[in-house]
Amino acid sequence: MRQQLVIVGAGPRGTGILERLAANAPELYAGSGLDIHLVDPHPPGGGRIWRQAQSPLLWMNSQAEDVTMFTDDTVTMAGPVREGPTLHEWAGLDGRTFPDRQLQGRYLRWVYDRALADLPPNVTVHHHPHRALRVGGSREGRQQVWLEGRPRPLPADLVILAVGHQDAELAPEQTELSAYAREHGLVHLPPDFTADSDLSALEPGAPVLVRGFGLAFVDLMVLLTEGRGGRYEGDTYVPSGREPVLYVGSRRGVPYHSKIGYDWTGDRPPLPRFLGPVEVAQLLARPGGFDFRRDVWPLAEKELGFAHYHRLFTAHPGRTAMAWADFEEKYAAAGDPAETRALVAAAVPDPADRLDLGVLDHPLEGVRYASHDDFQEGLRTYIEADLARRHDPAHSADLAVFLGLLSVYGQLVRLGDTGSWWHGFFSYLASGPPGPRLRQMLALSRAGLLRFVGAGMAVTAEDGVFRATSPTVPGFSVEARALVEARLPEPAITRARDSLLRELHADGAAETPEGLLRVDPGDGRILDRAGRPHPRRFALGPYTDARTPGAFTRPRTGGPAFRQNDATARAVLALLGGSLEKELAR
């Protein structure tokens, strides 16, 4: 009988696994034949998020030269490197272009087709355009993957879950807000993938409260302005008259930092330096476990500082008051944050050249404005300053911090679930919108169609309306009959709207305190509540405790997702190639 592998999810993660299966099969698979079943209601390659059937107004938040689905020699893995074109090389684009998502969907489809062509002739891929409902079967026996609309399950020797972002049942606060909206004839749009949201109920000219200032907000802004017929003439927005007025706030009260708009030159900081494999191994070996804030964050903070100051001292030495060798030695020896701050103050004269991650994370902490209008002007000034700095190579230490963030994330993946704060902090600093999107925010603000609420935005439902306030502008409040939660649902497996993950949990799969699926960091096998890896079930993606910055990455940055894909593909091929029975006998 031919062996059967089921991969649930045919988006970029499933496509990346397929590419690694093709790359490793010549070495590891000597079976008589293998059927790979890809289960996804959306087209292979792009999947749901990157499908080609979405608005051409929606962009990637990465430049075309910074997007690849192919490995290189910076990826730490056992499998072979199979190089391929970046998005800009494949599409013949200027590398500095921010492509639309439709183009990325076409690139991903091409990568998928190439992976199919690279598979050995005895391996066949079948796409099933259905939702997977549940996975059944004992640890020792073949698995069954039940599909929506199919009376019989797919048999599987092994199963890989690569399902990506999931819809979720509403959290208690969202449930209350939705109930209030139904009772009072209001509009409440809970966390969702913005491209899938029905925005037709948001009326022209009406105020709309928006909670969330990240990438989901950018999509919402685009669809409710240009998507309704408005246009930009230089730095001026010309409305169509169909736009609502967006009142946006969030925990930080500011948009994500702009993407950096210049290239790297010179030597990169030698990373990792303070948070690498040795430190990760020590953290994992602690008998009582580790605490992120107490044990991990100080190492990450020191790593990011090292990246920042290495660049400042080596590329902009005129702005320092100490030789790099002396600073590096003292920086490494500094035993606490106060000692580090004193060293930096002595060695870096201009406070603007010093890295303060606390201020970066909470730029409006303690800041108060006398009026709502004053705050509008103040936040426009903040955005303009961010755009200027992120496009000025004189501040190239910021790009070094970006590289440090990638390095830190690559190490944290090995630690499992480190909580949700880190992922949000990373996205805020490293995965913000293109500069042109922030310039559009400024134009919409000047046109009066985008109004800033502030940090710590609180929303209440009373007197038949939604009301938003923020301590940034004491005494100010705004009322609206519509509220949009501009963010993706939290990836908690027990609240997943899709039954697949809930059923997996009910069948014994373990979850972390944050609600993520626990997996073996070595190869992605799903762990049960006793910590045992399942011999036939694997999982990769944002709903696991080994989540990475993304399923694709910038070239020559190590690609944690690529490393995971390779490890999982090799484990699967080794099991299918003859060691499955030995594994089951353990």
N, C-alpha and C positions, 0 to 999 in steps of 0.2 A: 504493500500500500504506500502511496505517496504521503509524505509528511505534510502536516497542515500548520501554518503559522497565521494567527489573526492579529492584525494591527488595527486598533480602534483609534481613528483619527488620521486623516490623510492630508492635513495641513503641513506647514513647514517642519514641524517636529517629526511627524510620520514620514515625510519626504526625506528628512535628514537621516532617519533610521534606515530607510530603504537604500539611500546612497551608501551608508556604511556597510549594510549587508552585501551590496554588490562589490564594494572594495575588499571585503574580508573573505568572501565566499571562496575564491580560488585557493586560499590557504587552509580554510577550516571546514568547508563543507564538501564531503565526499559521498553524500547520500544518493539514493537512486532517483530522487525527485522531490521537489518541494512546491507546494501551493501556498502563496502568500495572499491572504484575503485582507484587503483594505476596506474598512467599514467607516463610511462618512457620508451623510446626506449631501454634503457640499463637494464641489469638484476637487479632485486630487491636485496637490501642489499648493494652491492658495488656501484651501479650506474655507472656514467661515470668515475669519478676520480679513484675509487677503484675497477673497474671491474677486473675480474680475467684474461681477455684476454689482457694482456700487458706484456712488457718485464720483465723477472725475474731479470734482472740487476737493476731495479728500486726499491729502498728501501723506507720504511717509514723513517721519520726523528725523530722518537720516539722509545725508547726501548720498548720491548714487555710488560714489567711490568708496563709501563706508559700509556697503552691504555685500556680503558674500555668503554663499551656502557651501563653500568648499574649504577643506582643511589645508593647512600649510605646516611648515616645520616648527611653528610656535605652539602647536597643539600637542599637549603631553598625552600620548596614546600609544597603544601597542600595535594598532593597525596601520596600514600603509597610507601615506599622504596621496590624495588624488586632487590635484589642483584643478581649478576651473575659473571661469571669468567672474569678476565682480558684476554687479548690476550695471554699472556704467560701461564696462567693457562689452558686456553682452548686448546692451541696447544701443551702443554707439552714442552715448550722452556725454555732455560735459560733466565731469566728475563732481562738480560743485552743485549740480542741480538737485533739488528736492523733488523726486518723482512722485506722481500720483500712485495711489494704491492699486489701481488697475494694472499699471505697468509692472509693479512688483508681483502681482498675481500671475502675469504672463511669464515673468522670469521664473517664478517658483514652478509653474507648470512645465517649463522647459527643463528645469533641474530634475523634476519627477520623470519626464520622458527619457532623459539621459540616463538616470539611474535604472530604469526599466531595461534600456538597451544594454547596459553594462552587466546585467545579471547573467549567470551561466545559463546555457540553453535548457538545462533540466529544472529551472526555477521559473514558475509562471505566476503572474500577479493578476488578481481578480478584484475589481472595485465593486463594492456593494453600496449603492446610494440609499442607505437606510440608517436610522439611529440604532445604536446598540442599547439594549434594555438591561441586560444583566449577564454576568458570567457565572456559570454553574460548573459543577464537577468537583470530585474529591482531589486532595493533594496528590494522591497516587495515580489517579486515572486521567483519561483525556478530559479536556474542558469542553464546555458547550457555551457558545456565545449566541444569545437570543437577540434577534433583530425585530424591529417594529415592522408589522405587516408580513412577516414570514412565519409560517406554521411550524417550521423545524429549525433548530439551531444550527449554527456552523460548528462542526467538530474542530477541535484545535489541540495539537500537541503542546503548543505554547501560545500565550496571549501577551501582547504588549499594548498597554493603554497610553495613548499619546493625544489625549482629547483637548488640550488647550484650555482657554478660558471658558468657564461654565456659567450658565444662568443659575441664579440662586433664589430660594424662597426668601421672603422679606424678613429682615431682622425685626425685633419688637418695635423699635421706634418707627421704622418704615411702615409696618403694619398699621400702627396707630394713625400715622399721617394719611395713608391711603384710605383708611376707614373714614377719617374726618373729611377728606376730599369728596368721597362718595356721598356722605351725609349732607354736605353743604354745596354740592354742585361745583366743586373746585377741580383743578387739574393737578395731579401729583404723578410725576414720572420718576420711579425709583431707579436705583443703579442699574445700568444696562450698557451694552455696546451701542454707542450713539447712532451708528449707521443703521441699526435695526429699530430705533425708536420711532414711534409715530408722533411727529411734531405738529401735526395739523391742528391740534387743539390750542396751540399757543397763538393767540390772536394778534393781528397787526396793531401796533401802538400800545398794547397793554403791557404793564410791568410783569416781568417773570423773575422770580427768585431762583438763583442758580447756586447750588452749594458744591464746590469743587472747582479748582482753578488749574487743573492739569490738562493732559492731552484730550480727555473726553470733553472738557469745556471747549477746547479749540475746535473740535469737530462740530459741536453744537453751534458755536459762534458762526462758523462757515456756512452751515446748512440753513441758518436762520437769517443770513444776510445775503451773500452772493447766491446761496441756494434759493432765495426768494426774489432774485432779479436785481439786487443791488450791484454796484460796481465801484472799483477804485480808480480814481484819476490822480496818479501820483500819490501824495500823502493825504488825499482827501477822499472820503467815502461819499458816494452819490446814492442816496437811498431810493428804493423802489416804492416805498410807502407801505410795504407789506411786512416790515420787520417789527417784532416786539421790542421792548426796552429791557435789556438784560441787567439785573442787579446781581453781581457775582461776588462771592466771598468764600473763604475756606479757613482751615486751621491756621495757615500762615498768612493768608490774606493777600498774597502776591502770586503772579503766574510762575510756572517753572522757569528756570533760567534758560536763556536762549542757547541754542546750539552754537558752538564755537565756530567762527567764520574765517579761520586761517589755518595754514598747514604747519605741521611740526617740522622743525629744522634742528640739526645737531644731534647730540647723543641723548638717548632716552634715560630716565632715571633707572638705576639698577634695581628692579623690583622682582620678587618680593625682598624686603629687607628686614622688617620687624614682624610681619605676619605672613609666614610661608609654611611649607609642609612640616617643618620641625615644630613650629609653634602649634599648628593644628593638631599634630599627633600628641603633643603634650596636653592640650585641652581635652582631647578625646579620651586620654588615659586617666583623667582625674576620677578617683573613685566616687566622689559625690557629684559628678557632672560639673557643668560650668554655667555661669550666669552671663548673659550677653553684655549688659551694662558694666558689670564689675570686672569681668575677665577678658572679654573679647574686644569691646569697644576701645579701651585704652591702647591695644595693639593696633587696631585699625586706624585710630586717630593719629598715632605716631607714624604709621605707614604713609598716610595721606600728607602729613606734615613733611615727612622726608622727601616725598615726590615734589612737593611745592618748593621747598628750600633748595633742593638739588638743582632745580631749573633756575631759580632766582639767582643763586650764587654762580652757576656756570654760564648762564646766558646773559645775565644782567648784573655783572659784578660791581658796576658803578653805584648800584643802589644798596650795597652791603658794606659793613664796616669790619669785616673779619674774613680771613682766608677760609675757603671752603673746607680744607682739611681740618682746621681747628674747630670750625663750627660742627662738622660731622662728628668728630670725636666727642665733643661736649654734648651734642644732641643725643647721641647714643647712650651716653652715661647718665643723662638726666633721669632722676628717679621718680619725679612726680610732676604734675602739670605746672605747679608754681615755679619749679626750677626751669622747666622748658620755657615758660613765658618770660622769665627774667633773661634767659639766654637770648631769646628772639628779640626782646626789646633792646638789648645791647648790640646785637649784630645787624638788625634791620631797622634803620632810622625811621622810615616812613611807615606809619601804621597801615596805610593802604596796601603795603607789600607783605603784611603779615597775614597768616592764615588763621581765621577765627571761625571754626566750624559751628559754634553755637550761634554767632551772629548770622552766619549764612543760613542756618536752619530756621531762625526766628527773626527775620529782619524788622518786623514791626513790634517786637517785644518791648513793652513799656512806652511805645510811641503813641501820642495822642494828638488829634487834630481838633481845632475849635469848631469846624463846620464840615458838613458833607462836601461842599464845594472845595474847601481847602484840601481835603483828602484826595479829591479827584486830581488836582494839580500836583499834589505830592507824589501820588503813585505814578502819574505820567512821568514825572522827573525820575523816579526810581527805574521805570522801564527803559527810559532813554539812556540812563547811565549804564544799565545792564547791557543793552545793545552795543553801546560804544565800547565797553570793556571787553565783551566777548568777541568783538571783531577787531581788536587791537593787539597785534603780536607783542607789544611792549608788556602785555600781561600774560605772557605765555606760560607762566607758572599755573594759571588756571587749567591749561591743557594738560600739564603734568599731573594735576590733581585728578583730572578725568582718567588718565592712564592708571593712576593709583586706585581709583574707584573700581576699574575693571579688574585690577590685580587682586584687590581685597575681595571682590565678589567671587572671583575664581576660587579663593581659599575658603570663603564662608560656605560655599556649596558643599564642601566636604564635612561641614559640621552639622548638617541637618537643619532643623527648624530653629532659626535664630530670632523669630518674631517678625512682626509686620513693619516695625519702625524702619529697619535698615532698608528694606525694599523701597519704601516711600522716599527716604532720604536720597537713595541712589537715583531714583527716577527724577526727583526734583533738581538735582545738580547735573546729572549726566544724560538724561533722556528727555530734555525739554523740547519745545517747539522750534522750528526754523525761525531765524531772525525775521523774515518777511511776515510771519504770523503775528509777532509782537508789534511790528509796525502797523499791521492792520488793526490790532487792539487799540493802538494810540489813535488811529483815524476814527474808529468807531466811538471812542471815548469823546473825542472832540466834537463828533456829530451828535452826541447826546444819546446814542443807542446802547452804549455800554457804560454802566455805572458801577463803581467799586464800593463794596460794603465794608471790608476790613478783615482783620484777623479774628480768630475765635468766633466766627459767624455763628450765631444761635438762631434757630428757627422755632417759632411757636405757632400753634394752630388755635386761634381763639377769635371770638366775635365774628365768626363766619369767614375769616380770611387767614392767610399765612402772613406772619410778621417776622422780619429779620432785623437783628441788631448786632452790633460789634463794639467791644470796648475801645477800638481804634478811634471811633467818633462818638464820644459820650453823649447820650441824649438823642441820638439819631435813630430812627426806625423807618422801615419801608414796608408797606402792605401790598400784597398781590394775591390774585386768585389762582396763580399757577406757581408750582415749585418743581424744579428739575434737580435731581441728584446726579451731578455730572461726574460719574466715576463708574468703574467696573465693579460688579459684585465681588465681595470677599470670597476667596476660594476655599470655603469650608465644606468638606465632603458630606457632612450630615445635613447641610442645608442646600445641597445641589438640587436644582429643580429636575434635572435628568435623573432617572432612577438608577443609572449604571453605578455611580459612585456610592449612592446610599445603600444599594444592595450589596456592594462589595464590603462596606463597613458592617452591615448586618451579618455577613458571612464570616466575620472574624478579623478583617483587616484593621490594623491599628491606626489611630490618629494622634496627632500632636495636640498640646493644649490650645494651639491656634486653629485647630481643625483641619490640618493638612494630613494627607495620606503619608504614612511612614514607609520609607523604602530603604533598601540597602544602598548606602552611598557608593559602594563599589560597582554594582552592575544594574541597580534599579529594581531589583526584585522586591515585591510587596512584602512587608513584614506583618506578622500577626501579632496579637496582643502579648504573646510570650516572647516576642522578638525574633521569631523564626522566619527566615525568608521562604516565601512560597516557591517550590521548585518549578512551577509552570506559569507564573504570573509576574509580569514586569509593569512598571509605570514610570513615565517621565513627564515633566511639565509643571506648570505653575500651581497646580493643586497638590503637588507633592512637597515633602520637606527638603528636596534637593533641587528646588527651582533655581533657574539661572536668569540672567538679564534678558534673554530672548532666545528664540530658536535659531536665529541667524545673527551674524555679528560683523564687526569691522575687521578687515583683513589684518593678520599678524598681531592679534591681541590674545591668543591662547584659546579662545572659543570654548568656554566651559560646556556649553550644550553639545559641541562637536565631540568633546572628550567623553561625555556621558553617552552620546549616541554610539560611539565606537565601542565603549565597554559593554553596553547592552547588546549590540549586534554580535560582538565576539562571543559573549556568553551564550546567546541564543544559538548561534551556529555551532558552537562546541557541544551544546546539549543535543541539538538535532543530529550532529555528526557522530554521536555514539556514546556520550557520557550521561545521557538522560537517565538511563536505568541505574547507573551508579549513584547519581544524585538522589534518585527516589529511594534508594536503599539506605541512604544515610540516616 
